[in-house]
Amino acid sequence: MKTIVIRAGKERSLQRRHPWIFESSIARGGADAGETVRVEAADGAFLCWGAFSPTSQIRVRAWSFDEAQRIDAAFFEQRIARALAVRARLGIQSNAMRLIHGEADGLPGLVVDRYSDTLVAQFLANGVERWKDVIADQLLAATGLSRLYERSDAQVRDLEGLAQKTGWLRGGGATEVAISEHQWQLTLDVAEGHKTGYYLDQRDNRKKFADSVRQYGCKTVLNCYSYTGGFSVAALAGGAEEVISIDSSGPALARASAHVVLNGFDPARHQALDADVNATLRAFIKEGRQFDAIVLDPPKFAPTAAHAERAARAYKDINRLGLMLLKPGGLLFTFSCSGGVGPELFHKIVAGAGLDAPCDGFILDRVGATPDHPQTICFPEGEYLKGLLILKS
Ligand code: SAH
């Protein structure tokens, strides 16, 4: 077993059970990609077992802070069982959910989503890459399923020195999958869809939106960055008469239109616009259009805190435009999934948008990701999705 020694004073975050060790905190030691290492403080005290990543800034990801723990197949079996046991208690209103959410489930770099009978996994760090076969077999054993598709095509693989990889890891067949979410039927393609195929983290916010559209009697709804129309179906279910989905992805919009029909809604109530959101919002303002409810769920504008300033301007701009297009008494459901933009900063950005619009509004709700994408006490970096539900004054 190879040992990594931490610089004096740099052991504190590990003692607080934070799972990342940066290259700059390491005094000495090295190992192969994904190899299990023993991490020690400068005085030789045990800190954790971890997986080594030779090229990443995050040089070691902790597996366990328990010196007696062995990192073997049984370890992965236990971690997977623990993650699944929690999911079973969360009351998830869907047959699609995140089963493993990386660090929060004690499996750094591993993301596993279940879509009905199909599992989709992302192996995003050297540790889980090295244990891939063990993890794949254990995931099937723990769920009783036979199909596992790999979507290790995320950019972060580059930082780990890992090539992108996709395809069936276990089982095979059609990559098109049908799921249910709340009372809605949805479809996705695990090979072609964004991330692992769908944005499961917004599940409860889509339900909240349906309920709010109904409660506030919203008739005209603009769903910006709609992807496959989850919020559009929710709006129709909430009683909206006219819903516009805007996205720059043609295939996503085609699926959004199909979802409207699949859920029994008149396709005449839905319009799919293949366009840039910002430009469309400006055009709508020029045309003097107004809406009862608007969703703004953009992609990650700030991948890291370093991009926060530029991202802040982009968030502020779309929120200002959105608020301008809302009727008084209308609803804005606005989100940021940038880890680099915290909830306080996001609130400030939206406040700035309100000042410029100009308008004020009640914050009806502050929301985050669904609980199957957990945040843990010891890993604040796990917080990424934040949203505000605003009632325009
Ligand atoms: N709200 C969706 C998820 C949105 S993900 C859901 O509930 O499923 C963000 C989406 O923004 C992606 O579908 C992406 O294609 C789209 N997108 C990114 N940049 C865009 C732009 N400039 N204009 C329009 N859509 C954009």
Boltz pocket constraint, residues with backbone or C-beta under 6 A from the ligand:
constraints:
  - pocket:
      binder: B
      contacts: [[A, 194], [A, 198], [A, 199], [A, 202], [A, 224], [A, 225], [A, 226], [A, 227], [A, 228], [A, 229], [A, 230], [A, 231], [A, 246], [A, 247], [A, 248], [A, 249], [A, 252], [A, 275], [A, 276], [A, 277], [A, 278], [A, 297], [A, 298], [A, 299]]
      max_distance: 6.0
